[in-house]
């Protein structure tokens, strides 16, 4: 008999999609301001914002798998 699927995985998947959408809207809403910056500064901004959204995924993925946000402390 296979175990019942966890509800955390679909909830987590929707949270990931919501995170991406909110992040994209937030960054895109700054495009008028960022567009006035020098090109190299824009490059740094978009590279940074293109990478930093990944940071909240690790705890979210851990929660989806284990039900815990943090790793247990080692004794």
N, C-alpha and C positions, 0 to 999 in steps of 0.2 A: 504494500500500500504506500503510495507516495504522499508526502506531507502536503498539507494545504499551502497554497502560495501565500506569501506574506503581503499584507496590505501596504507595507512600507515601500515596496518597489514601485508600484504605480503612483503613489503619492510623491515619492522622491523624483520620479521621472517628470511629473507635472511641475514640481518645484524647480527642477533644472531648466525646463522650458520657460517657466515664468522668470527665473533669474536671467536667462539669456535675453528674453524680450525686454525686461525692465532695463537691463544694462544697455542693450542696443538703443532703446528709446532715449535713455539718459545721455549716452554719448552722441547720438544723432542730434539731440536738442542743443548740444553745444557747438554744432558744426558752423553756425554763423560766426560765432566768436573765434573758434579755432581757425577758421578759414582766413582770418585777418592776421594770423601769426606768421612768422617766417616759416618757410617750407621745412627746414630741418627741425624746428620746434614742433611743427605739426607731426612730422614723422615720429619723433620721440613720444609725443602724446598718444598717437594712434597705436604705436607698438606697445606702449605701456598699458593702455586700456584694453588692447587686444589680448594681453596675457594675464592681467591681474584678475579678470573675472573667473579664472580657473581656481583661485585660492579657496573660495568657499565650497568647492566641489568635494574636496577630500573628506571633510567631516560629514557632509551630506551623504556621500557614497558609503562611508563607514556606518552611518546610522541606518541606511537602507539595508545593509548586510547584517548588522549586529543588533541594532536597536539602541546603540550607545553613540553619543556624540564624541566621546573621548576614549582613548585607549585606557584600559585599566592600569593603575600604577603598579610598577614592578616592586616586589618586596626585596 
